[in-house]
């Protein structure tokens, strides 16, 4: 691509990011699902009303142990109960196996002996994510994963004993658009909480508003300072500085003790020295304590047409590994440019920057790419939480969803449900949800997250400094350590 064409493409991309897409989750799912779509009376989001019930206490979401034995094996076009699924755009009901008759939204399920029965009104949760614009490709599949979680929750337990629906919207990476959406969801949709926010370019647009109205944000990418410094934000994993330090530890464990770092300029609160690269500056004592050395640390742009100069600088500095705090396509271009210089270090990314197309780059398919995640690796199902995720995707969506963003979104829903596992009153408020969040102590959600504890103390510090590991091998993502959370000697914002 010529520089002129690249600039033109970037201009168009930024223009789209500025105005933001108004697509709601109905359109996201209709475009990607295997026939499982629900749409309530023209409103945004979905009515996924089925027969919820009580949490099992297992820490992996509201699931009846006898209700889900494994992935759905019904034929295409059939629901879990054997009924034909609705065509895209038509409403469907997400029922779980062996849960009895599904309740209509706002009504109690039939049968007082059904522990999955619910009573009370439908509660609404909101999601804002960047699905278009500069970073949109990184977060694809997130709204669909939230609908899968809602269907699974409504099959047994719902949200604190209430049927739950999730409304989603794309902010295009624009803070002003994000604020407009948040106001609409709070004032019109009456959302009790937001879940799974993935909006690194625009989260600053809503943080003050959520604090003013007292509506919590649960889970999300946890990469920006508001996730740890705003009392309405409850992060689902460690701050990106922990993930950055984990990159260094991974490199050193692979024998690469001299490390170069390139971090993006576009999102300083996620990439720069105050965030992911906090412990990755030249002379870093954290890295020295690990037995390594940062020999080069520089800014780089995710829209750079080439990273040849960065490759040459890292090679001259003697770097045996490159930590690239960039988006997926940029990491792919960086590796390709370095290989063209006959320079083949280990490459490391971060969870926020992973994209499915990384496996398409030949330069990253040499067992030389690794990345730490702040939630479970989506390619492993060895623990109860990740296993349930894989089963729910098959049952309610018909196929897997690749990448860390859908996995994070699903885990955010499970975290929200776990917070209100003791039940919500007939007319719940956001304050009831916040109260429930402060009951979470050393919780892993069955292996979906690092141990979480929430207290009113700020910055948030009740998250174990550990990470989950993914790598690329033979053209696909793998989890070399399964769903084990690997500890690292680093901390979030102090």
C-alpha positions as CSV (number, residue, x, y, z in Angstrom):
1,X,0.0,0.0,0.0
2,X,1.4,3.4,-0.9
3,X,1.7,6.1,1.8
4,X,-1.0,8.1,0.0
5,X,-3.4,5.3,0.1
6,X,-2.5,4.5,3.7
7,X,-3.2,8.1,4.8
8,X,-6.5,8.1,2.9
9,X,-7.5,4.8,4.6
10,X,-6.5,6.2,8.0
11,X,-8.5,9.4,7.4
12,X,-11.6,7.3,6.6
13,X,-11.0,5.1,9.6
14,X,-10.7,8.1,12.0
15,X,-13.8,9.7,10.5
16,X,-15.7,6.5,11.2
17,X,-14.2,6.4,14.7
18,X,-15.3,10.0,15.3
19,X,-19.0,9.6,14.6
20,X,-19.3,6.1,15.9
21,X,-21.5,3.3,14.6
22,X,-25.1,3.1,15.9
23,X,-25.3,-0.7,15.3
24,X,-26.7,-2.5,18.3
25,X,-26.1,-6.0,19.5
26,X,-29.0,-7.3,17.3
27,X,-27.0,-6.4,14.2
28,X,-23.7,-7.7,15.6
29,X,-25.3,-11.1,16.3
30,X,-27.3,-11.3,13.1
31,X,-24.1,-10.7,11.2
32,X,-22.2,-13.4,12.9
33,X,-24.4,-16.0,14.7
34,X,-25.4,-19.4,13.6
35,X,-29.1,-18.7,13.6
36,X,-29.4,-17.7,17.3
37,X,-30.8,-14.2,17.4
38,X,-33.2,-12.4,19.6
39,X,-34.7,-9.0,19.3
40,X,-37.3,-7.5,21.6
41,X,-39.8,-5.3,20.0
42,X,-37.4,-3.1,18.1
43,X,-35.3,-2.1,21.2
44,X,-31.6,-2.5,21.4
45,X,-30.3,-5.6,22.9
46,X,-32.1,-8.9,23.4
47,X,-34.7,-10.5,25.5
48,X,-33.2,-13.8,26.4
49,X,-35.8,-14.7,29.0
50,X,-35.8,-18.3,30.1
51,X,-36.1,-20.0,33.5
52,X,-33.3,-18.7,35.7
53,X,-32.7,-20.0,39.2
54,X,-30.2,-20.1,42.1
55,X,-26.4,-20.0,41.8
56,X,-24.7,-23.3,42.6
57,X,-22.0,-21.6,44.6
58,X,-19.3,-23.2,42.4
59,X,-18.0,-19.8,41.3
60,X,-18.5,-20.5,37.6
61,X,-21.8,-18.8,37.1
62,X,-25.4,-19.7,37.7
63,X,-25.4,-23.2,36.3
64,X,-27.4,-26.3,37.4
65,X,-24.7,-29.0,37.6
66,X,-27.3,-31.5,36.2
67,X,-28.5,-29.2,33.5
68,X,-25.4,-29.0,31.2
69,X,-23.5,-32.2,30.7
70,X,-21.4,-31.0,27.7
71,X,-21.5,-29.1,24.4
72,X,-24.8,-29.1,22.6
73,X,-25.0,-31.9,20.0
74,X,-28.3,-31.0,18.4
75,X,-28.5,-30.8,14.6
76,X,-28.1,-27.5,12.9
77,X,-31.3,-25.5,13.0
78,X,-32.3,-27.1,16.3
79,X,-32.3,-25.5,19.7
80,X,-31.1,-27.3,22.8
81,X,-34.6,-28.5,23.4
82,X,-35.0,-29.8,19.9
83,X,-37.1,-26.9,18.5
84,X,-36.1,-25.1,15.4
85,X,-34.2,-21.9,16.0
86,X,-35.6,-18.6,14.7
87,X,-34.3,-17.0,11.6
88,X,-32.0,-14.0,12.0
89,X,-34.0,-11.0,13.2
90,X,-36.7,-13.1,14.9
91,X,-37.0,-13.5,18.7
92,X,-35.9,-16.7,20.3
93,X,-35.8,-18.0,23.8
94,X,-32.5,-19.3,25.2
95,X,-33.5,-22.3,27.3
96,X,-31.1,-24.6,29.1
97,X,-31.4,-28.4,29.1
98,X,-33.6,-30.0,31.8
99,X,-34.6,-26.7,33.3
100,X,-38.3,-27.1,32.9
101,X,-40.7,-24.6,31.3
102,X,-39.1,-21.3,30.5
103,X,-40.6,-18.2,32.2
104,X,-41.7,-15.2,30.3
105,X,-39.8,-12.1,31.1
106,X,-41.1,-10.5,34.3
107,X,-43.0,-13.6,35.4
108,X,-42.0,-16.4,37.7
109,X,-41.2,-19.7,36.2
110,X,-43.7,-22.5,36.6
111,X,-43.1,-25.0,39.4
112,X,-42.1,-23.9,42.9
113,X,-39.7,-26.9,43.1
114,X,-37.6,-25.7,40.2
115,X,-34.4,-24.3,41.7
116,X,-33.8,-22.5,38.4
117,X,-37.1,-20.6,38.8
118,X,-37.0,-16.8,38.9
119,X,-39.4,-14.1,40.0
120,X,-39.5,-10.4,39.5
121,X,-38.9,-8.1,36.6
122,X,-36.4,-8.3,33.8
123,X,-33.2,-6.5,34.7
124,X,-31.0,-4.8,32.0
125,X,-27.3,-4.6,31.8
126,X,-25.4,-2.4,29.3
127,X,-22.3,-2.8,27.2
128,X,-20.4,-0.3,25.2
129,X,-17.5,-1.5,23.0
130,X,-15.5,-0.2,20.1
131,X,-16.6,-2.4,17.1
132,X,-15.6,0.0,14.3
133,X,-12.9,2.6,13.7
134,X,-9.2,2.4,14.5
135,X,-9.4,-0.5,17.0
136,X,-12.7,-2.1,16.1
137,X,-11.2,-5.3,14.7
138,X,-9.6,-6.2,18.0
139,X,-12.9,-6.4,19.8
140,X,-15.0,-8.4,17.4
141,X,-17.3,-11.0,18.9
142,X,-17.7,-9.2,22.2
143,X,-21.4,-8.4,21.9
144,X,-22.1,-12.0,20.8
145,X,-20.3,-13.4,23.8
146,X,-22.4,-11.3,26.1
147,X,-25.6,-12.6,24.5
148,X,-24.2,-16.1,25.0
149,X,-23.6,-15.4,28.7
150,X,-27.1,-13.9,29.1
151,X,-28.7,-17.0,27.5
152,X,-26.7,-19.3,29.7
153,X,-27.5,-17.2,32.9
154,X,-31.2,-17.2,32.0
155,X,-31.2,-21.0,31.7
156,X,-30.6,-21.2,35.4
157,X,-30.4,-18.3,37.9
158,X,-30.6,-15.2,35.7
159,X,-29.2,-12.2,37.5
160,X,-29.8,-12.3,41.2
161,X,-33.0,-14.3,40.5
162,X,-34.2,-11.9,37.7
163,X,-34.3,-12.6,34.0
164,X,-31.5,-10.5,32.4
165,X,-31.1,-8.8,29.1
166,X,-28.0,-7.1,27.7
167,X,-28.0,-4.1,25.5
168,X,-24.9,-3.4,23.5
169,X,-23.7,-0.5,21.3
170,X,-20.6,0.5,19.3
171,X,-19.0,3.9,20.2
172,X,-16.6,3.8,17.2
173,X,-13.8,4.8,19.6
174,X,-15.2,8.3,20.2
175,X,-15.6,9.6,23.8
176,X,-18.5,11.9,23.0
177,X,-20.4,9.0,21.4
178,X,-19.6,6.8,24.3
179,X,-21.1,9.3,26.7
180,X,-24.3,9.7,24.6
181,X,-24.7,6.0,24.6
182,X,-24.1,5.6,28.3
183,X,-26.7,8.4,29.1
184,X,-29.2,6.7,26.8
185,X,-28.7,3.3,28.4
186,X,-29.0,4.7,32.0
187,X,-31.9,7.0,31.4
188,X,-33.9,5.1,28.8
189,X,-32.9,1.4,29.1
190,X,-32.6,1.7,32.9
191,X,-29.4,-0.4,33.0
192,X,-28.4,-1.5,36.5
193,X,-24.7,-1.9,35.5
194,X,-22.4,-2.0,32.6
195,X,-20.4,-5.2,31.8
196,X,-17.5,-6.0,29.6
197,X,-16.5,-2.5,28.5
198,X,-13.8,-2.7,25.8
199,X,-13.2,0.9,24.8
200,X,-9.7,2.1,25.4
201,X,-10.0,5.2,23.2
202,X,-13.2,6.4,24.7
203,X,-13.6,5.2,28.3
204,X,-12.6,8.7,29.5
205,X,-15.9,9.9,28.0
206,X,-18.0,8.0,30.5
207,X,-16.0,7.6,33.7
208,X,-17.2,10.9,35.3
209,X,-20.8,10.2,34.3
210,X,-20.9,6.7,35.8
211,X,-19.5,8.1,39.0
212,X,-22.1,10.9,39.1
213,X,-25.1,8.5,38.5
214,X,-23.7,5.7,40.7
215,X,-23.9,3.0,38.0
216,X,-21.1,0.4,38.2
217,X,-19.0,-1.0,35.3
218,X,-18.1,-4.7,35.9
219,X,-15.2,-6.4,34.2
220,X,-14.0,-5.0,30.9
221,X,-10.6,-4.8,29.4
222,X,-9.2,-3.3,32.7
223,X,-6.5,-1.5,30.7
224,X,-7.1,2.2,31.5
225,X,-6.7,4.1,34.8
226,X,-10.4,4.5,35.5
227,X,-10.8,0.8,36.0
228,X,-8.6,1.1,39.1
229,X,-9.1,4.7,40.2
230,X,-12.8,5.3,39.8
231,X,-15.1,3.8,42.5
232,X,-17.7,2.7,39.9
233,X,-15.2,0.5,38.0
234,X,-14.6,-3.1,39.1
235,X,-11.8,-4.6,36.9
236,X,-11.7,-8.2,36.0
237,X,-7.9,-8.6,35.8
238,X,-4.6,-6.9,36.7
239,X,-3.6,-3.5,35.3
240,X,-1.7,-3.5,32.0
241,X,1.6,-2.6,33.8
242,X,1.3,-6.1,35.3
243,X,0.7,-7.6,31.8
244,X,3.7,-5.6,30.5
245,X,6.0,-6.9,33.2
246,X,4.7,-10.4,32.5
247,X,5.9,-10.0,28.9
248,X,9.4,-9.4,30.2
249,X,9.2,-12.4,32.5
250,X,8.1,-14.6,29.6
251,X,11.0,-13.4,27.4
252,X,13.5,-14.1,30.1
253,X,12.1,-17.5,30.8
254,X,12.7,-18.3,27.1
255,X,16.4,-17.3,27.4
256,X,15.9,-13.8,25.9
257,X,17.4,-11.5,28.6
258,X,18.0,-8.4,26.5
259,X,14.7,-6.9,25.6
260,X,13.5,-4.1,23.3
261,X,10.1,-2.4,23.9
262,X,7.9,-0.5,21.4
263,X,4.7,1.0,22.8
264,X,1.8,2.7,21.0
265,X,1.4,6.5,21.0
266,X,-2.4,6.4,20.3
267,X,-3.5,5.2,23.8
268,X,-1.1,6.6,26.4
269,X,-3.2,5.4,29.3
270,X,-3.0,1.8,28.0
271,X,0.3,1.8,26.2
272,X,2.6,4.5,27.6
273,X,4.9,4.8,30.6
274,X,1.9,5.3,33.0
275,X,0.4,2.0,31.9
276,X,1.7,-1.1,30.0
277,X,5.2,0.1,29.7
278,X,5.5,1.4,33.3
279,X,8.1,-1.3,34.2
280,X,9.5,-1.6,30.7
281,X,11.7,1.5,30.5
282,X,15.5,1.3,30.0
283,X,17.1,0.4,33.4
284,X,13.8,-1.0,34.8
285,X,14.5,-2.4,38.3
286,X,11.6,-4.7,38.0
287,X,13.1,-6.4,34.9
288,X,16.6,-6.4,36.4
289,X,15.1,-8.3,39.4
290,X,13.8,-10.9,37.0
291,X,17.3,-11.3,35.5
292,X,16.8,-9.3,32.4
293,X,17.5,-5.9,30.9
294,X,15.5,-3.4,28.8
295,X,18.0,-2.3,26.2
296,X,15.6,-0.1,24.2
297,X,12.2,1.4,24.9
298,X,10.6,3.6,22.3
299,X,7.2,4.9,21.1
300,X,5.7,3.6,17.9
301,X,2.5,4.3,16.1
302,X,-0.1,1.6,15.2
303,X,-0.6,3.3,11.8
304,X,3.1,3.4,10.8
305,X,3.5,2.0,7.3
306,X,6.7,0.2,8.3
307,X,8.6,-0.8,11.4
308,X,12.0,-1.4,9.6
309,X,13.7,1.4,11.6
310,X,12.5,-0.1,14.9
311,X,13.8,-3.5,13.8
312,X,17.2,-2.1,12.9
313,X,17.4,-0.2,16.3
314,X,16.5,-3.3,18.3
315,X,19.0,-5.5,16.4
316,X,21.8,-3.0,17.0
317,X,20.9,-2.8,20.7
318,X,21.3,-6.6,20.9
319,X,17.7,-7.3,21.8
320,X,16.8,-11.0,21.9
321,X,13.1,-10.3,22.3
322,X,10.8,-7.5,21.3
323,X,7.7,-6.6,23.5
324,X,5.2,-4.9,21.1
325,X,2.5,-3.0,23.0
326,X,0.6,-2.5,19.7
327,X,-2.4,-3.8,18.0
328,X,-2.4,-7.2,16.2
329,X,-1.8,-6.1,12.6
330,X,1.0,-3.8,13.8
331,X,2.7,-6.7,15.6
332,X,2.4,-8.8,12.4
333,X,4.0,-6.0,10.3
334,X,6.7,-5.5,12.9
335,X,7.7,-9.2,12.8
336,X,7.6,-9.3,9.0
337,X,9.8,-6.2,8.8
338,X,12.3,-7.7,11.3
339,X,12.5,-10.9,9.4
340,X,13.2,-9.0,6.2
341,X,16.3,-7.6,8.0
342,X,17.3,-11.2,8.9
343,X,16.5,-10.4,12.5
344,X,14.4,-13.0,14.3
345,X,13.9,-12.3,18.0
346,X,11.1,-13.6,20.2
347,X,8.0,-11.4,19.9
348,X,5.6,-10.7,22.7
349,X,2.2,-8.9,22.7
350,X,-0.4,-7.9,25.2
351,X,-4.0,-9.2,25.6
352,X,-5.6,-5.9,24.5
353,X,-3.7,-6.0,21.2
354,X,-4.4,-9.6,20.1
355,X,-6.4,-10.2,17.0
356,X,-7.4,-13.4,15.2
357,X,-5.3,-12.5,12.1
358,X,-2.0,-12.7,14.0
359,X,-1.8,-16.4,13.0
360,X,-1.8,-15.4,9.3
361,X,1.7,-13.9,9.6
362,X,4.5,-16.3,8.6
363,X,7.0,-14.4,10.7
364,X,4.9,-15.2,13.9
365,X,4.4,-18.9,13.0
366,X,7.8,-20.1,14.2
367,X,7.0,-20.8,17.8
368,X,8.3,-17.3,18.5
369,X,5.2,-15.4,19.7
370,X,3.8,-15.3,23.2
371,X,1.3,-13.0,25.0
372,X,0.0,-12.7,28.6
373,X,-3.8,-12.3,29.1
374,X,-5.7,-10.8,32.0
375,X,-8.5,-13.4,31.7
376,X,-8.5,-17.1,30.8
377,X,-7.1,-18.3,27.5
378,X,-10.0,-18.9,25.2
379,X,-8.3,-21.9,23.6
380,X,-8.2,-24.0,26.8
381,X,-11.1,-25.7,28.5
382,X,-9.3,-27.6,31.3
383,X,-11.0,-25.9,34.2
384,X,-14.7,-25.6,35.0
385,X,-15.1,-21.9,34.0
386,X,-13.4,-22.1,30.6
387,X,-15.1,-25.5,29.9
388,X,-18.5,-23.9,30.6
389,X,-17.6,-21.0,28.2
390,X,-16.8,-23.5,25.4
391,X,-20.0,-25.4,26.0
392,X,-22.1,-22.2,26.1
393,X,-20.7,-21.0,22.8
394,X,-21.5,-24.2,21.2
395,X,-25.0,-24.4,22.7
396,X,-26.1,-20.8,22.2
397,X,-24.0,-19.6,19.3
398,X,-23.1,-22.7,17.3
399,X,-19.4,-22.1,17.0
400,X,-16.4,-20.8,18.9
401,X,-15.5,-17.1,19.2
402,X,-11.7,-16.5,18.9
403,X,-9.7,-13.9,20.8
404,X,-9.4,-12.5,24.3
405,X,-12.2,-9.9,24.0
406,X,-15.2,-12.3,23.8
407,X,-13.7,-14.4,26.6
408,X,-13.3,-11.3,28.7
409,X,-16.9,-10.2,28.0
410,X,-18.2,-13.6,29.0
411,X,-16.2,-13.6,32.2
412,X,-17.5,-10.1,33.0
413,X,-21.0,-11.4,32.8
414,X,-20.2,-14.4,35.1
415,X,-18.5,-11.9,37.5
416,X,-21.6,-9.7,37.6
417,X,-23.9,-12.7,38.2
418,X,-21.6,-14.0,41.0
419,X,-21.8,-10.6,42.7
420,X,-25.6,-10.9,43.1
421,X,-25.7,-14.7,43.7
422,X,-27.4,-14.1,47.0
423,X,-30.3,-12.6,45.2
424,X,-31.7,-9.1,44.4
425,X,-34.8,-7.5,45.7
426,X,-38.0,-7.3,43.6
427,X,-37.0,-3.8,42.4
428,X,-33.2,-3.8,42.4
429,X,-31.0,-0.7,42.1
430,X,-27.4,-0.2,41.1
431,X,-26.6,0.2,44.7
432,X,-27.7,-3.4,45.3
433,X,-25.3,-4.5,42.6
434,X,-22.4,-2.5,44.1
435,X,-23.1,-4.0,47.5
436,X,-22.9,-7.5,46.0
437,X,-19.6,-6.7,44.3
438,X,-18.0,-6.0,47.7
439,X,-18.9,-9.6,48.8
440,X,-16.4,-11.0,46.3
441,X,-13.3,-12.3,48.0
442,X,-10.5,-14.3,46.4
443,X,-12.8,-15.4,43.6
444,X,-11.5,-17.1,40.4
445,X,-14.9,-17.9,38.8
446,X,-13.8,-21.5,38.2
447,X,-10.6,-20.4,36.4
448,X,-11.9,-17.6,34.3
449,X,-9.9,-14.9,36.2
450,X,-7.0,-14.2,38.6
451,X,-8.2,-14.3,42.2
452,X,-10.4,-11.1,42.7
453,X,-11.2,-9.3,45.9
454,X,-13.1,-6.0,45.9
455,X,-13.0,-3.4,48.7
456,X,-13.8,0.3,48.7
457,X,-10.0,1.1,48.7
458,X,-8.7,3.0,45.7
459,X,-6.7,2.4,43.6
460,X,-8.1,-1.2,43.3
461,X,-5.5,-3.6,44.7
462,X,-7.4,-6.8,45.4
463,X,-6.4,-8.5,42.2
464,X,-3.6,-11.1,42.2
465,X,-0.7,-10.2,40.0
466,X,-0.8,-13.1,37.7
467,X,-1.5,-13.7,34.0
468,X,-2.6,-16.4,31.6
469,X,-0.4,-17.4,28.7
470,X,-1.2,-17.9,25.0
471,X,1.2,-18.5,22.1
472,X,1.1,-19.2,18.4
473,X,2.0,-22.7,17.1
474,X,1.4,-24.2,13.7
475,X,-1.0,-21.5,12.6
476,X,-3.2,-21.4,15.7
477,X,-3.3,-20.0,19.2
478,X,-2.5,-22.4,22.0
479,X,-2.3,-22.2,25.8
480,X,1.1,-23.7,26.8
481,X,0.2,-23.5,30.5
482,X,-3.5,-24.3,30.2
483,X,-5.7,-22.1,32.3
484,X,-3.1,-21.7,35.0
485,X,-2.6,-18.1,36.3
486,X,1.2,-17.4,36.4
487,X,2.3,-15.0,39.1
488,X,4.5,-12.0,38.3
489,X,6.3,-9.6,40.6
490,X,4.6,-6.4,39.5
491,X,1.8,-4.2,40.6
492,X,-0.9,-1.9,39.1
493,X,-1.3,1.8,39.7
494,X,-0.2,2.9,43.2
